[in-house]
Amino acid sequence: MNRKMYRLIGLTLCVSMGWALGYLRLPYIERDYSFWLGFMGCLGFISFLGMLFFIWNNKTGLASLFRNHKTTGSSKKNRYSFIWVVSVLIIVSVLVFSIGVYKQNTMYKNQLQTQSIRLKEQSQMIVSVRQSKLMSLMKHILDKVENEVNSNPNKALSDETIDRIVTLSSSFKPYKSFEKDSVSEKELSPERGQLLLALSIIKMDSNSFSRIRQSTSFSQADLTNADLQGIDLSGIDLSGANIEDANLSWANLKGANLRGVNLSRANLTGADLTGADLKRANLSWAELNEADLKQAVLNGADLTNAKLRKADLRDATIHWAELNGVMLNEADLTGCDLKGVGMVNTNLTNANLTEIAMSGVDLSEAILVGMVVDEDWLDNLKEWNITGAEEIVKRYKVLTDTLEGKEQFKYRLAKVLN
């Protein structure tokens, strides 16, 4: 019994010494968690050997545990001792394993954090080097543009200068930037945005600027918060660009390539978007009051909560787009092609929907008071598979108005009085 007690005391002292060394914060122990993994593994191995040694020394007592005879005081004591030792060894093993896993996970997280910081630093260094080289080149070209404009009475640019602008814009490759502690989801080119802004304020002749727009790609340009009010950007390629919160009021974007562009919260009041390609564009919360969107393509676009009061959408194509909560008061949608469009809670007060093609449109809770329609518009709702058709038929009726000075009729929706 004394021997066992000495062994137990010795084992306890060894463990205590190990922890004491840890608290001394020896240099190697402090900086490398592998010491703790080795220490815990060694402790577990010693515990396993101790359990085997105990079983070997008590094999007679253990054998008696499984014999079918009356339990004596000695065998009962051996049984309790065995259960106590095995329990302690199991607890120690679980603790060793848990601490080892915890230390390993901590070490792995620290490694990931270090790699992330290094990646961020390397990315920023690469971007800064590239920007410094290309920005100096852009400054040189813009100086050349200004010199040509100032020296030419017609304010025209040479073919060589325009070609250099095209090449420069192509060299500005979009890239992902770091935002706080994460990488941006979308690749953008702030340099292309700066180039466009710089060119837009130079007083060159309209033909030269038009040639630049037609031949230069400004796709994926970063124009966040940009001021392009009243600028002629007709025919420009801004596909995939980020133009959120920008001011484009009364700008000319006729025939522009705006596929996948982010115009969230942008001001497009009075902008000319005739024939513009706005497929999958984000126009949520955008200001489009009095905007000209004739023959524009808005397939898959998101116009949630946008304002299009008095907007001109004649002959526009809008398939599978989101127009929920949009303000379309007095807007003209004559001849518009609407398919699979969500228009829940959309305000269409006094809007013109004559000669319209509708299919699978959701008009639930839409406001239709005073909306100009064809005479049989209500009758066609079910055929067009309009969501909310039954409620609309119950709540609205078609009234006839005579157009001033003409022998023609205009049909409007009015609420049915209960």
N, C-alpha and C positions, 0 to 999 in steps of 0.2 A: 504493500500500500504506500509505503514511504517512497519507493522508487517511482511509482506512478505520479505521486504528488510532485516529486522533483522534476520529472519530465514535463508535467503540465506547467510548473513554475518556469522552467527553462524556455518552453515554447512561448509563454506569455512575455517573458523578458525579451526574447528575440523580436517579437512583434512590436513591443514597446520601443525598442531601440530603432527599429525601422521607421516608425512614425516620428520618433525624436529627430532622426536624421533629416526627415522631410521638413520638420519645423525649423531646423537650422538653416534652411534655404541655401544649401550648397549650390554652387554655380551650375553644375551639370543638371542637378535635380530640378532647379528652378526653370531652366530654359527648355528642357526636353521631357515631354510626357512619356517617352518610351521607358524611362526609369520606373515610373509608377506601374506601367503595364508589366514590366519584368518582375517588379517586386510583388505585385498581386499574383502573378502566375506562380512565382516561387512559393508564396504563402499557401496557395491552393495545393501545390504539389506536396509541400510538407504536411499539410492537413490530411491529404490522401494517404501518405505513408504512415502518418500517425494512426489513421483509422485501420489500415492493414495490420500494423503492429499490435494494436489493441485487440483486434479479432484473433490474431495468432496466439497471443498470451492468454486469451480467455476462451480458447476453443472448447475446453471441457465444459465451462459454464454455459457457452453458447449452445453446445450440443444438448445440454439438459433442458434448454428452453423449448426444444422441439420434441422432447420425449413425452410419451403419454403416461406420466406418473404424477403422483401427488406432489404439488409444489411445496418445496421446503423453504425455510427462511433464507438459506444461502442462495438457492436458485432464484428466488424472488429478488434478492438484493442484486444478483448478477444481471437479472433482466432489467431492472431499473437503471443500473449503471450503463448497460448497453444502450438503452433507449436515450438516456441523457447525452452520452457521448456522440451517438449518431445524429441526434438533433442539433447539437452544437456544430458538428462538422458540416451538416447541410446548410445551416444558417450562415456559417462562415463562407462556404462555397458560393452561396447565392450573393452574399455581399461582395465577395471578390469579383464575381462575374459582372454584377451591376456597376460597380465602380470602374471596372475596366472598360465596359461599353460606354459609360458616361464620358470617361477621359478621351476615348477614341473619337466619339462624336464631337466633343469640344475641340479637339485637335483638327478634325476635318473641317469644322465651321471656320476656325481661324485661318486655315489654309485657303478656303474659298474666299474669305474676306480679303486676305492679302492679295490673292490673284485678281480679284475684282478691282482693287485699288491700283494695282500695277497696270491692268488692262486699260483702266480709265486714264491713267497718266500717259501711257503709250499712245492711246487714241488721240488725246488732246495734243500731244506733241506732234503727231503726224498731221493732224488737221491744221495746227498752227503753222507748221512748215509749209504745207501746201498752200494755205491761205496767204502767207507772206509773199510767196513767189508769184502766185496768180494775181493777187491784189495789186502788186507793183506793176505787173503787166497790164492789168485793167486800167490803172491810173495812166499809164503811158498811152494806151489806145484812146482813152477818153480825152486826154490832152490833145491828141492828134485830131479827134473829131471836132473839138472846139476851135482849134486853129483853122481847120478847113471851113467850118461854118462861118467864122469871122472873116476869113479872107475871100470867101466866095460871095458875090452879090446875091446870088440865087439861094444861098444857104444850103447848097446841095453837097452830098458826100460822094467821093470817088468810089468806083467799084472795088478798088483795093482795100479801102478802109472798111467798107461793108463786109467784105469777105473776112477781114481780120476780126470783126465783131462776131460773125457767125462761128469762126474757129474758136474764139475765146469762150463763147457761151457753151460750146460743145466740150471744152476742157474742164468746165466746172461740173464735176460729177457729183450727183446727189450722194449723201452719206447719212448714216445714223449718228445723231449727236447724243451726248449725255445730258439728261435732265434730272437734276438733283442726284439721286443715287441709282438711277436706272437709265437704260438706253432707250432712246425714242423708238416708237414702233414703226415710224415711217421715215424713209430716206428722203431728205430734202437738200436743196442747194441754196443757202443764203446768198451765195455769190451771184447766182443768176438773178435773184430778186434785186440785189443792189445794182447790178448792171442795167436792168430794165428801168429802175427808178432814176438812175443817172441819165440814161438816154431820153427818158420822157420829159426831163426839164430843160434839155438843150434845145434851143430855138432853131432846129434844122427844118428844111422844107418838108412838107407832108409826103412827097413822093419818096424821099430818102428814108424817112421813118417807116413808111409803108413797106418798102423793100426789105428793111430790117425785120419787120414783124413777119413777113411772108416767108423769109428764108431762115430765120433764127428760131431755135427751139428754147422756150423758157419753161419747159415742162418740169414739174416738181420744184419750182422756185418757191422760196420761203418769202412771202409778202405779208406776213402777219402785221396788222396795224398800219399797213402802207396807205399813203394818201395818193390816189390816182383819180381824183375827182376831175371829171370832164375830159380825161385823156382819151385820144383815139387809139383803141386797141383792137380795131376790127381785124378779123382773120388771124389773130395771134394764137399761138399754141401754148396754153397754160395748163395742159392736162396734168392732173395729179398735184397741182400746186396747192400750197397752204395760204389762203387769202382771208383767213378768219379775222373778224373785227376791222377789216380794211374799209376805206372810204372810196367807193366806186360810183358815187352818185353822178348821174348824167354822163357817165362814161360811154364810149362807143365800143361795144363788144359784139358787133354784128358779125355773124359767121365764125365766132371764136371757138376754138377747141377747148372746152372746159370739162372734159370727161374726168370724173373722179376728183374734181377740185373741191377743196374745203372752203366754202363761203359762209360758214356759220357766223351769225351775228354781223355779217357785212352789210354796209349801207349801199344798196343798189337803186336808190330812189331815182326814177326817171331814166335809168340806164337803157341803152338800146341793145337788146339781146336777140334781135331778129335772126332766126336761123341758127342760133348758137347750139352747139352740142353739149348738153348738160347731163349726159347719161351718168348715173350713179353719183351725181354731185350732192354735196351736203349743203343745203340752203336753210337749215333749221334756224329759226329766230332771225332770219335775214329780213331787211327792209327792201321790199320790191314795189313799193307804191308807185303807180303811174309808169312802171317799167314796160318796155315793149318786148314781148316774148312771142311775137308772131312766128309761126312755123318752127319754133324751138323744139328740140327733142329732150324730154325730161324723163326718159325711161329709167326706172330704178332710183330716181332722185329722192332725197329726203327734204321735204319742205315743212316739216312739223313746226307749227306755231309761227310760220313766216307771215309777213304782211304784204298782201298784193292788192291793196285797194286801188281801184280804177286801172288795174294792169290790163294790158292787151295780150290775150292768149289765143287769138284767133288762129285756127288751123294748127295749133300745137299738138304734139304727140306726147301723151303722158301714160305710160304703161307701168304697172306694178310699182307705183311711187307712193310715198307717204305725204298726204296733205291734211293730216289730222290737226284740227285747231287752227287752220289757216284763215286769215281774214281776206276774203275775196269780194268784199262789198263793191258793187258797181263794176266788177271786172267783166271783161268781154271774152267769153269762151266760145264764141260762135265757130262751129265747124271743128271744135276740139275733139280729139280722139282719146277717150278715157277708158282704160281697161285695167281691171284689178287694182284700182286706186282706193286707198283708205282716206275717207273724207269725214271721219267721225268728229263731231262738234265743229265742223267747218262753217264759217259764216258766209253765206251766199246771198245776202240781202241785196236785192236790185241787180244781181248779176245776170248776164245774158248767156243762156245755155241753148239757144236755138241752133237747129241743124247739127246737133251734137251726136257723137257716136259713143254710147256708154255700154259697158259690159263688166259685170262683176264688181261694181263700185259699191263701197260701204258708205251710205249716207245716214248712218245712225246718229240721232241727236243733232243733225245738221240744221242750220237756220236758213229757211228757204223763202222767207217773206219777201214779196215783190219781185221774185226771180222771174225773168223773162224766159218763156219756154215755147215750144211748139204746142199746137192745140191738143194733140193726143199724147202729150208727154206723160201724164199720170197713167194713161192706159198701157203704156209701153214698159213701165217699171218692172213688172213681173217677168216679162219676156227678156228684159235686159239683165235679169238676175241681180237686181239691186237689193242690197241688204238694208232693211228698214222700210221696204216698199209699203207694207201693210200700214205701218204707222203714218207714213207720209200721205197715203190715200185718205186715211181717217182725218188727218189734221189740216189738209190743204185742199183747195179747190182752184180751178182755173177761171180767171175773170178776163173779160174782153175789153180792150181799150182801143179806141179809134185813133190812129196816128194823125197828127195835126196836118190839115191841108191835103190828106191823101185818103183814097178809098181803100185803105188796107187796115188790117187789125193787128194789134199786139196783144199777146196773151201773157198774163202774169199770174203767179201763185199768190193766193191770199189764205189766211187762216180761216178755218171753219169755226163759226161762233157756236159755242155750246148752248 
